[in-house]
């Protein structure tokens, strides 16, 4: 029951913030396994996806140059704060070089786990920001592309 409540809370945070009508929000593929995503840490080391096994994973794909991405970060951070005692992991993934992500991290006061995505094209990410949520079984249960207020 706690697991279902956590996922419902997470969807609620995403849906209660409204959609900016000037940006389109589109659903994309679901039911993909989490291990299709290839990620690296800021230090360029590959991320071992096993450490997220048994947890709900919220992953937001963004870029340092993407204004809508940056504008929605406070809402994502709020969700991360509210759900910090749940088995939910929040990841922020960009395809940009580590130096760019590191500079952004230093310039902004967000408490995120910043990663580099290695295969965004294979994931069919059509625009930024894009959010995926994977359940504790590692299956994608939510995906959305577009800016949310």
Backbone as CSV, one residue per row, in Angstrom:
resi,resn,N_x,N_y,N_z,CA_x,CA_y,CA_z,C_x,C_y,C_z
1,UNK,0.831,-1.194,0.000,0.000,0.000,0.000,0.872,1.252,0.000
2,UNK,1.949,1.263,0.801,2.839,2.433,0.860,3.406,2.707,-0.534
3,UNK,3.783,1.644,-1.236,4.347,1.794,-2.574,3.355,2.480,-3.501
4,UNK,2.097,2.051,-3.459,1.070,2.651,-4.314,0.834,4.104,-3.939
5,UNK,0.846,4.400,-2.641,0.657,5.780,-2.197,1.793,6.652,-2.705
6,UNK,3.026,6.164,-2.633,4.182,6.937,-3.091,4.085,7.260,-4.572
7,UNK,3.724,6.286,-5.372,3.605,6.520,-6.809,2.459,7.481,-7.090
8,UNK,1.348,7.340,-6.365,0.224,8.265,-6.532,0.649,9.677,-6.143
9,UNK,1.398,9.821,-5.046,1.888,11.139,-4.635,2.769,11.743,-5.721
10,UNK,3.643,10.941,-6.297,4.546,11.427,-7.331,3.771,11.874,-8.560
11,UNK,2.794,11.084,-9.001,1.969,11.495,-10.136,1.195,12.757,-9.805
12,UNK,0.720,12.851,-8.570,-0.010,14.041,-8.139,0.843,15.290,-8.218
13,UNK,2.082,15.190,-7.792,2.982,16.338,-7.887,3.172,16.765,-9.333
14,UNK,3.274,15.784,-10.212,3.468,16.105,-11.622,2.218,16.707,-12.240
15,UNK,1.056,16.195,-11.877,-0.163,16.647,-12.544,-0.779,17.890,-11.933
16,UNK,-0.488,18.196,-10.697,-1.114,19.349,-10.041,-0.440,20.665,-10.383
17,UNK,0.642,20.615,-11.069,1.375,21.839,-11.341,0.957,22.500,-12.639
18,UNK,0.076,21.889,-13.379,-0.433,22.501,-14.603,0.557,22.413,-15.739
19,UNK,0.051,22.518,-16.916,0.879,22.470,-18.108,0.836,23.822,-18.768
20,UNK,1.972,24.345,-19.118,2.042,25.601,-19.848,1.534,25.322,-21.255
21,UNK,0.463,25.959,-21.629,-0.167,25.685,-22.926,0.739,26.034,-24.111
22,UNK,1.749,26.877,-23.886,2.631,27.243,-24.991,3.621,26.133,-25.329
23,UNK,3.773,25.180,-24.437,4.667,24.055,-24.680,3.817,22.787,-24.712
24,UNK,4.085,21.916,-25.648,3.276,20.704,-25.710,3.829,19.655,-24.758
25,UNK,2.935,18.891,-24.194,3.306,17.774,-23.345,2.767,16.537,-24.030
26,UNK,3.647,15.607,-24.321,3.225,14.409,-25.026,3.680,13.169,-24.275
27,UNK,2.869,12.140,-24.319,3.242,10.865,-23.719,4.117,10.106,-24.706
28,UNK,5.058,9.369,-24.188,5.922,8.553,-25.024,5.909,7.118,-24.501
29,UNK,6.729,6.273,-25.092,6.718,4.845,-24.774,6.722,4.543,-23.288
30,UNK,6.027,3.460,-22.933,6.029,2.981,-21.554,6.399,1.504,-21.552
31,UNK,6.522,0.954,-20.358,6.813,-0.468,-20.135,8.212,-0.892,-20.563
32,UNK,9.100,0.060,-20.795,10.480,-0.298,-21.101,11.218,-0.576,-19.792
33,UNK,12.239,-1.438,-19.823,13.006,-1.692,-18.602,13.995,-0.560,-18.327
34,UNK,14.238,-0.301,-17.046,15.142,0.768,-16.629,16.556,0.560,-17.162
35,UNK,16.970,-0.695,-17.295,18.357,-0.945,-17.680,18.680,-0.611,-19.138
36,UNK,17.707,-0.086,-19.893,18.030,0.376,-21.250,18.743,1.727,-21.218
37,UNK,18.665,2.421,-20.086,19.283,3.744,-19.974,20.742,3.580,-19.571
38,UNK,21.628,4.231,-20.324,23.057,4.212,-19.992,23.426,5.569,-19.409
39,UNK,23.895,5.559,-18.159,24.206,6.789,-17.437,25.643,6.799,-16.939
40,UNK,26.191,8.025,-16.805,27.517,8.222,-16.203,27.405,9.267,-15.106
41,UNK,28.248,9.129,-14.083,28.355,10.119,-13.014,29.106,11.339,-13.546
42,UNK,29.155,12.419,-12.746,29.919,13.608,-13.142,31.391,13.285,-13.335
43,UNK,31.898,12.275,-12.623,33.303,11.882,-12.758,33.540,10.930,-13.932
44,UNK,32.522,10.788,-14.788,32.579,9.967,-16.007,32.519,8.458,-15.751
45,UNK,32.324,8.036,-14.519,32.201,6.613,-14.213,30.789,6.136,-14.548
46,UNK,30.659,4.945,-15.149,29.321,4.423,-15.448,28.516,4.223,-14.166
47,UNK,27.229,4.461,-14.254,26.330,4.257,-13.119,25.919,2.789,-13.093
48,UNK,26.060,2.169,-11.937,25.603,0.804,-11.751,24.111,0.859,-11.432
49,UNK,23.285,0.486,-12.390,21.835,0.583,-12.225,21.294,-0.360,-11.152
50,UNK,22.080,-1.355,-10.756,21.653,-2.287,-9.710,21.364,-1.574,-8.392
51,UNK,22.040,-0.434,-8.152,21.836,0.262,-6.876,20.429,0.858,-6.764
52,UNK,19.704,0.929,-7.882,18.339,1.450,-7.864,17.291,0.342,-7.842
53,UNK,17.741,-0.901,-7.823,16.825,-2.038,-7.825,15.924,-1.977,-6.589
54,UNK,14.623,-2.159,-6.797,13.669,-2.130,-5.697,13.206,-0.737,-5.318
55,UNK,13.604,0.268,-6.098,13.205,1.649,-5.818,12.441,2.209,-7.011
56,UNK,11.570,3.160,-6.743,10.926,3.910,-7.810,11.937,4.946,-8.274
57,UNK,12.120,5.075,-9.586,13.112,6.006,-10.131,12.414,7.059,-10.987
58,UNK,12.594,8.312,-10.598,12.123,9.484,-11.344,13.358,10.025,-12.053
59,UNK,13.335,10.043,-13.378,14.487,10.559,-14.119,14.020,11.656,-15.068
60,UNK,14.636,12.813,-14.937,14.297,13.972,-15.757,15.454,14.237,-16.708
61,UNK,15.154,14.288,-17.994,16.155,14.594,-19.015,16.076,16.088,-19.302
62,UNK,17.194,16.783,-19.241,17.234,18.238,-19.289,18.540,18.680,-19.956
63,UNK,18.697,19.993,-20.099,19.947,20.568,-20.623,20.170,21.926,-19.965
64,UNK,21.422,22.320,-19.857,21.758,23.596,-19.215,21.223,24.782,-20.004
65,UNK,21.038,24.626,-21.310,20.559,25.713,-22.168,19.034,25.741,-22.280
66,UNK,18.362,24.772,-21.685,16.907,24.612,-21.813,16.197,25.381,-20.701
67,UNK,15.649,26.541,-21.046,14.974,27.384,-20.054,13.802,26.664,-19.382
68,UNK,12.908,25.993,-20.128,11.819,25.268,-19.458,12.329,24.190,-18.493
69,UNK,13.446,23.554,-18.838,14.025,22.538,-17.946,14.388,23.153,-16.604
70,UNK,15.052,24.290,-16.663,15.504,24.967,-15.448,14.316,25.514,-14.661
71,UNK,13.302,26.005,-15.380,12.122,26.559,-14.710,11.337,25.504,-13.933
72,UNK,11.368,24.242,-14.370,10.624,23.214,-13.648,11.440,22.559,-12.533
73,UNK,12.712,22.880,-12.435,13.554,22.259,-11.412,13.097,22.532,-9.979
74,UNK,12.632,23.746,-9.640,12.147,23.938,-8.264,10.978,23.008,-7.917
75,UNK,10.090,22.744,-8.871,8.968,21.838,-8.641,9.473,20.407,-8.434
76,UNK,10.465,20.013,-9.212,11.028,18.668,-9.059,11.727,18.547,-7.705
77,UNK,12.468,19.580,-7.343,13.159,19.552,-6.051,12.155,19.493,-4.895
78,UNK,11.042,20.183,-5.040,9.991,20.141,-4.015,9.461,18.715,-3.873
79,UNK,9.218,18.055,-4.995,8.769,16.664,-4.964,9.791,15.761,-4.306
80,UNK,11.050,15.989,-4.617,12.133,15.210,-4.015,12.153,15.404,-2.493
81,UNK,11.942,16.629,-2.047,11.929,16.930,-0.614,10.735,16.275,0.079
82,UNK,9.568,16.385,-0.524,8.351,15.813,0.064,8.443,14.293,0.165
83,UNK,9.031,13.666,-0.842,9.073,12.199,-0.903,10.409,11.616,-0.450
84,UNK,11.206,12.373,0.297,12.560,11.931,0.622,12.622,10.705,1.522
85,UNK,11.566,10.368,2.210,11.589,9.191,3.081,11.054,7.943,2.376
86,UNK,10.601,8.101,1.173,10.087,6.972,0.395,11.250,6.338,-0.376
87,UNK,11.010,5.171,-0.950,12.023,4.532,-1.792,11.934,5.076,-3.208
88,UNK,12.096,6.392,-3.332,12.046,7.053,-4.630,13.365,7.776,-4.855
89,UNK,13.964,7.544,-6.007,15.226,8.166,-6.366,14.952,9.184,-7.464
90,UNK,15.461,10.395,-7.292,15.328,11.445,-8.298,16.668,11.617,-8.998
91,UNK,16.670,11.501,-10.324,17.881,11.655,-11.123,17.653,12.718,-12.183
92,UNK,18.666,13.529,-12.416,18.616,14.558,-13.454,19.674,14.194,-14.492
93,UNK,19.249,13.859,-15.705,20.163,13.362,-16.729,20.239,14.315,-17.912
94,UNK,21.461,14.626,-18.305,21.721,15.497,-19.446,22.734,14.810,-20.349
95,UNK,22.670,15.083,-21.635,23.655,14.504,-22.553,24.878,15.405,-22.705
96,UNK,24.887,16.516,-21.988,25.992,17.469,-22.090,27.250,16.943,-21.398
97,UNK,28.366,17.566,-21.714,29.651,17.184,-21.129,29.648,17.427,-19.623
98,UNK,30.465,16.679,-18.922,30.548,16.776,-17.461,30.879,18.191,-17.006
99,UNK,31.721,18.895,-17.743,32.113,20.255,-17.358,30.902,21.187,-17.342
100,UNK,30.034,21.047,-18.330,28.841,21.896,-18.403,27.877,21.591,-17.257
101,UNK,27.677,20.309,-16.981,26.790,19.923,-15.882,27.368,20.344,-14.537
102,UNK,28.679,20.200,-14.387,29.333,20.583,-13.136,29.233,22.092,-12.913
103,UNK,29.430,22.867,-13.976,29.315,24.330,-13.867,27.887,24.722,-13.489
104,UNK,26.906,24.061,-14.085,25.505,24.335,-13.747,25.246,24.007,-12.281
105,UNK,25.736,22.866,-11.847,25.540,22.425,-10.464,26.116,23.443,-9.484
106,UNK,27.284,23.977,-9.802,27.926,24.966,-8.929,27.187,26.302,-8.941
107,UNK,26.575,26.655,-10.065,25.899,27.952,-10.210,24.475,27.959,-9.647
108,UNK,23.898,26.787,-9.446,22.509,26.694,-8.976,22.458,25.908,-7.669
109,UNK,21.529,26.263,-6.850,21.439,25.673,-5.519,20.412,24.541,-5.463
110,UNK,20.450,23.646,-6.438,19.545,22.502,-6.434,20.262,21.302,-5.828
111,UNK,19.530,20.496,-5.104,20.097,19.311,-4.474,19.699,18.075,-5.291
112,UNK,20.344,17.912,-6.439,20.021,16.814,-7.343,21.218,15.900,-7.548
113,UNK,20.926,14.697,-7.998,21.951,13.773,-8.462,22.029,13.962,-9.978
114,UNK,23.044,14.703,-10.437,23.211,15.003,-11.856,24.002,13.888,-12.531
115,UNK,23.479,13.397,-13.654,24.114,12.322,-14.401,24.171,12.679,-15.880
116,UNK,24.977,11.919,-16.608,25.037,12.089,-18.061,24.372,10.879,-18.707
117,UNK,23.427,11.139,-19.600,22.783,10.055,-20.343,23.601,9.826,-21.608
118,UNK,23.887,8.565,-21.891,24.726,8.200,-23.025,23.940,7.846,-24.283
119,UNK,22.651,7.561,-24.141,21.883,7.042,-25.276,20.509,7.692,-25.414
120,UNK,20.451,9.012,-25.337,19.147,9.691,-25.389,18.421,9.449,-26.710
121,UNK,19.154,9.304,-27.806,18.492,9.048,-29.097,17.789,7.697,-29.100
122,UNK,18.418,6.690,-28.529,17.809,5.357,-28.454,16.555,5.363,-27.589
123,UNK,16.479,6.307,-26.662,15.338,6.386,-25.752,14.158,7.123,-26.362
124,UNK,14.328,7.616,-27.588,13.272,8.325,-28.312,12.828,9.592,-27.580
125,UNK,13.798,10.309,-27.035,13.502,11.576,-26.375,13.375,12.626,-27.467
126,UNK,12.159,13.142,-27.624,11.849,14.061,-28.717,12.084,15.521,-28.370
127,UNK,12.102,15.837,-27.100,12.278,17.217,-26.672,12.599,17.273,-25.196
128,UNK,12.958,18.442,-24.756,13.307,18.645,-23.350,12.387,19.682,-22.739
129,UNK,12.078,19.544,-21.496,12.399,18.440,-20.597,11.533,17.208,-20.870
130,UNK,12.059,16.059,-20.515,11.325,14.802,-20.600,11.500,14.069,-19.276
131,UNK,10.435,13.477,-18.795,10.478,12.754,-17.524,10.014,11.317,-17.717
132,UNK,10.765,10.389,-17.139,10.384,8.982,-17.074,10.260,8.613,-15.601
133,UNK,9.310,7.732,-15.286,9.235,7.137,-13.956,9.217,5.622,-14.137
134,UNK,10.096,4.960,-13.383,10.184,3.502,-13.386,9.726,2.993,-12.028
135,UNK,8.923,1.932,-12.030,8.455,1.371,-10.761,9.557,0.534,-10.110
136,UNK,9.250,-0.022,-8.946,10.246,-0.787,-8.192,10.661,-2.067,-8.899
137,UNK,9.880,-2.494,-9.891,10.229,-3.667,-10.685,11.092,-3.295,-11.885
138,UNK,11.424,-2.004,-12.021,12.281,-1.560,-13.113,11.563,-1.349,-14.431
139,UNK,10.240,-1.283,-14.425,9.461,-1.056,-15.648,9.020,0.400,-15.713
140,UNK,9.096,0.968,-16.910,8.669,2.353,-17.098,7.149,2.418,-17.000
141,UNK,6.653,3.268,-16.090,5.212,3.392,-15.871,4.689,4.774,-16.230
142,UNK,5.591,5.709,-16.497,5.184,7.075,-16.823,6.253,7.694,-17.700
143,UNK,5.811,8.433,-18.696,6.744,9.203,-19.514,6.009,10.402,-20.071
144,UNK,6.707,11.519,-20.076,6.095,12.743,-20.562,7.189,13.675,-21.049
145,UNK,6.887,14.360,-22.125,7.819,15.331,-22.679,7.128,16.680,-22.718
146,UNK,7.800,17.692,-22.226,7.237,19.034,-22.235,7.373,19.708,-20.892
147,UNK,7.192,20.990,-20.897,7.356,21.829,-19.709,6.102,21.829,-18.857
148,UNK,6.295,21.702,-17.553,5.199,21.784,-16.585,5.496,22.929,-15.644
149,UNK,4.465,23.675,-15.281,4.622,24.763,-14.303,4.481,24.194,-12.917
